[in-house]
Amino acid sequence: MRPSGLDKSKGNKTLFDSSQDSDVVERKDRSIIKMILILMINSDLLMYFWVEAVNTAVYIKDRTKSAVRQRSPYKVQHERKVNMWYMKKFGSIAYGLNKV
């Protein structure tokens, strides 16, 4: 029996079959890093805001269609269409409202 308890002959992955999984994760990381760079360059913001660029890039990535499933991860999880009408350009001026 394999250390993870799964039988490889049945097509199940084990803990030690991570090279392919590692490649997928690295590709996803690269695509998010490219999105972050594009957001930062187009917004002309200081590097101080790179964390917000990371959050925005992951938020957008989760709501866009994947090439494999033709559905966004958001739609798969919530079973409803993604609504992006509220999205503004990254780096645009925003004002907080004080509602009492």
Secondary structure as UniProt FT lines:
FT   TURN            3..4
FT   HELIX           8..10
FT   TURN            15..16
FT   HELIX           18..43
FT   HELIX           47..49
FT   HELIX           50..62
FT   TURN            67..69
FT   HELIX           73..78
FT   TURN            85..86
FT   TURN            90..91
//
